């Protein structure tokens, strides 16, 4: 599911391509299939129904083609269809952090290597990061179907082909093992961790949203939660996943300059910072990101 705002919001990072309202006239030109999903809301603004995964999928296709030169992009119906402005924001803030260690110049080009933990079927971070900054990416994925879909996106877009690798994580208990190979070095690890601790918890949140919606919208929300598995939940939820990531990061401190992850739950930050202090990291930072009414955070650390 995607966000609810028509205008991505002025609080996005200043370099974000999506600071202004979506130009639906332009977007329909690149993806005509988007047209039936557009309507004028009560505020006389053109928009789409962001609870409808099909509408969001066509919007994403159009945005990726219009702004990021992606000719082929699609995902299986059961997979997460992420809001692109928010994903782009994460990468722009990451670029600012990398600039700090580079005379305040954002390092660009394929020699800058980024590891995306849980790249997903959508492959959005490598697409945006390579287009905006020329970075090269390795994306790890635990779900075979999502892994195969991300590979297909890379294969069918020439500019991604030699700049993005997708690797399958066969060990559900490991994050970096067998993904960071011997002698490999990364400038930054990025991650959008699973949000919920179980499918039940995910469905409970969906249920709260459902009660205020029309029957057709209710069905869309239920379908959008179906089959997403590791994209949305893992044992212990976000806190446990990031805790494991922090623990494992100490074994790769000589291969990674910066580790980072999104943190959706504000109340998790303090406990995660405590774990980092115990590992004697040399630096940690929390960056607040705002997208409309939604506030997210990036937790970064290095050794």
C-alpha positions in Angstrom: 0.0 0.0 0.0 1.1 3.6 -0.6 0.6 6.8 1.3 -2.6 8.8 1.2 -1.4 12.2 0.1 -2.0 13.5 -3.5 0.8 16.0 -3.2 3.9 14.2 -1.9 4.4 17.2 0.5 6.8 20.1 0.8 8.5 18.5 3.8 10.3 16.0 1.5 14.1 16.4 1.0 14.9 19.4 -1.1 16.5 17.3 -3.8 13.5 15.0 -4.1 12.0 15.0 -7.6 8.5 14.7 -6.1 8.2 17.9 -4.1 5.3 19.1 -6.2 1.9 17.6 -6.8 1.8 14.7 -9.3 1.5 16.0 -12.9 -1.1 13.5 -14.0 -1.3 14.8 -17.6 2.4 14.0 -18.1 2.1 10.7 -16.3 -0.8 9.5 -18.4 1.3 10.2 -21.5 3.9 7.6 -20.4 1.4 5.1 -18.9 -2.1 5.5 -20.4 -3.4 2.7 -18.2 -3.2 5.1 -15.3 -6.0 7.3 -16.6 -9.1 5.3 -15.4 -7.7 5.4 -11.8 -7.6 9.2 -11.7 -10.5 11.2 -10.2 -11.2 14.7 -8.8 -11.6 14.6 -5.0 -13.6 16.8 -2.6 -10.8 19.4 -2.7 -11.1 19.6 -6.5 -7.7 18.0 -6.8 -6.8 15.2 -9.2 -5.7 12.1 -7.3 -6.0 8.3 -7.2 -7.3 5.9 -4.6 -4.1 5.1 -2.7 -5.8 2.0 -1.0 -6.1 0.4 -4.5 -2.9 -1.5 -5.3 -3.6 -1.5 -9.0 -3.9 2.3 -9.0 -0.6 2.6 -7.1 1.1 0.1 -9.4 0.2 2.1 -12.5 1.2 5.4 -10.7 4.6 3.9 -9.8 5.2 2.6 -13.4 4.5 6.1 -14.7 6.7 7.9 -12.1 9.6 5.4 -12.7 9.4 6.0 -16.4 8.9 9.7 -16.3 11.6 10.5 -13.7 14.0 7.6 -13.6 14.1 6.4 -17.2 12.8 2.9 -16.3 11.2 1.3 -19.4 10.1 -1.9 -17.7 8.8 -2.2 -14.2 6.1 -4.5 -12.7 5.6 -6.5 -9.6 3.4 -9.5 -8.7 0.0 -8.5 -7.4 0.7 -9.8 -3.9 3.9 -7.7 -3.4 4.3 -4.4 -1.6 3.8 -1.4 -3.9 5.9 1.3 -2.2 5.4 5.1 -2.3 8.3 6.3 -4.4 8.7 9.8 -2.9 9.4 8.3 0.5 11.9 5.8 -0.9 13.7 8.6 -2.7 13.9 10.7 0.5 15.8 7.9 2.3 18.4 7.9 -0.5 18.8 11.7 -0.5 19.5 11.7 3.2 21.9 8.9 2.8 23.7 10.9 0.1 24.0 13.8 2.6 25.7 11.5 5.1 28.2 10.2 2.5 29.0 13.8 1.6 30.1 14.5 5.1 33.1 12.2 4.7 33.8 13.6 1.2 34.5 17.3 1.7 30.8 18.0 1.7 30.5 16.7 -1.9 28.0 13.9 -2.6 30.1 11.0 -4.0 28.7 9.9 -7.3 29.4 7.1 -9.7 29.5 3.3 -9.7 32.5 3.2 -7.4 30.0 4.1 -4.6 28.6 0.8 -3.5 25.3 0.5 -1.6 23.9 -2.7 -0.1 20.0 -2.8 0.1 18.9 -5.4 2.6 15.5 -6.7 1.5 15.4 -5.2 -2.0 11.9 -6.6 -2.6 10.2 -7.4 -5.9 10.0 -3.7 -6.6 13.8 -2.9 -6.7 13.0 0.8 -6.0 16.1 1.8 -4.0 18.6 0.6 -6.7 16.5 2.2 -9.4 16.4 5.6 -7.7 19.9 5.5 -6.2 21.5 4.6 -9.5 19.6 7.2 -11.5 20.1 10.1 -9.0 23.7 9.4 -8.1 25.1 6.7 -10.4 25.7 4.4 -7.4 26.0 0.6 -7.9 23.9 -1.6 -5.7 23.7 -5.1 -4.4 20.2 -6.0 -3.2 19.5 -9.0 -1.0 16.2 -10.8 -0.9 14.9 -13.8 1.0 11.7 -14.5 -1.0 12.4 -16.4 -4.2 9.5 -14.9 -6.2 10.5 -11.4 -5.2 14.2 -12.1 -5.9 13.3 -13.4 -9.5 11.1 -10.3 -10.1 13.9 -7.9 -9.0 16.3 -9.7 -11.3 13.9 -9.3 -14.2 13.6 -5.6 -13.6 17.4 -5.3 -13.7 17.7 -7.5 -16.8 15.1 -5.5 -18.8 16.5 -2.0 -18.0 19.9 -1.5 -19.7 21.1 1.2 -17.4 20.6 -1.1 -14.4 22.1 -4.2 -15.9 25.8 -3.7 -15.0 25.1 -1.6 -11.9 22.7 -3.7 -9.8 23.2 -7.2 -8.5 20.4 -9.2 -6.8 21.4 -11.9 -4.3 19.2 -14.5 -2.7 19.6 -14.9 1.1 19.0 -18.6 1.8 19.4 -18.3 5.5 16.2 -16.8 7.1 18.2 -16.1 10.4 21.1 -14.2 8.7 21.1 -10.7 7.3 24.7 -10.1 6.1 26.2 -13.6 6.0 26.6 -14.9 2.4 25.5 -11.5 1.1 28.5 -9.4 2.0 31.2 -11.5 0.3 34.9 -11.7 1.3 36.9 -8.6 0.3 33.8 -6.7 -0.7 33.5 -3.1 0.6 30.3 -1.0 0.9 29.9 2.7 1.5 26.4 2.3 3.0 23.9 -0.4 4.0 20.2 0.6 3.6 17.2 -1.3 4.9 13.4 -1.0 5.1 12.8 -3.7 7.7 9.6 -5.7 8.2 7.2 -3.6 10.2 5.0 -6.1 12.1 5.7 -9.0 14.4 3.2 -11.4 12.7 0.6 -11.6 10.0 -2.0 -11.3 12.7 -0.7 -7.9 13.8 -0.6 -6.8 10.1 -4.1 -7.8 9.6 -5.3 -6.1 12.8 -3.9 -2.8 11.5 -5.6 -3.5 8.2 -8.8 -4.2 10.1 -8.7 -0.8 11.8 -8.3 0.9 8.4 -11.0 -1.2 6.8 -13.8 -0.2 9.2 -13.9 3.4 7.8 -13.9 2.3 4.1 -16.4 1.2 1.4 -16.8 -2.5 0.7 -14.7 -2.3 -2.6 -11.9 -0.5 -0.8 -12.0 -3.0 2.1 -11.3 -5.8 -0.4 -8.3 -4.0 -1.8 -6.7 -3.5 1.6 -7.2 -7.2 2.5 -5.7 -8.2 -0.8 -2.8 -5.9 -0.4 -1.8 -7.6 2.9 -2.1 -11.1 1.3 1.0 -13.0 0.5 3.5 -10.2 1.4 5.1 -12.3 4.1 8.6 -11.1 4.9 8.0 -7.6 3.4 5.6 -6.8 6.3 6.4 -9.1 9.2 9.0 -11.2 11.0 9.3 -12.7 14.4 9.6 -9.9 16.9 8.8 -7.3 14.2 10.9 -4.3 13.3 12.7 -4.0 16.7 13.9 -7.6 16.6 15.0 -7.4 13.0 17.0 -4.2 13.5 18.5 -5.6 16.7 19.8 -8.6 14.8 21.1 -6.3 12.1 23.0 -4.2 14.8 24.5 -7.4 16.3 25.6 -8.7 13.0 27.0 -5.4 11.8 30.0 -5.7 14.2 31.4 -8.6 12.2 31.4 -6.5 9.0 32.7 -3.2 10.4 35.8 -3.4 8.2 33.8 -3.9 5.1 31.0 -1.3 5.6 31.5 2.5 6.2 28.0 3.2 7.3 25.0 1.0 8.3 21.5 2.4 8.2 17.9 1.4 8.5 14.5 2.9 8.5 12.7 2.8 11.9 9.0 3.2 11.8 8.3 3.0 15.5 9.6 6.1 17.4 9.5 4.2 20.7 12.1 1.6 19.3 14.8 4.2 18.8 16.1 4.5 22.4 16.5 0.7 22.8 18.3 0.4 19.5 20.6 3.2 20.4 21.4 1.4 23.7 22.4 -1.7 21.7 24.6 0.4 19.5 26.4 2.0 22.6 27.1 -1.5 23.9 28.9 -2.3 20.6 31.0 0.8 21.0 30.1 2.3 17.6 32.2 5.4 16.8 29.2 7.4 15.6 25.4 7.1 15.4 22.7 9.5 14.1 18.9 9.6 13.8 17.4 11.5 10.9 13.8 12.5 11.0 11.9 12.2 7.7 8.4 13.8 7.1 6.1 12.8 4.3 2.7 14.4 4.7 1.3 13.2 8.0 3.7 10.3 8.2 7.0 10.7 10.1 9.8 8.2 9.7 13.3 7.9 11.0 16.6 6.7 9.6 19.0 5.2 12.2 22.7 5.3 11.1 25.8 4.0 12.7 29.4 3.2 12.0 32.4 1.7 13.7 
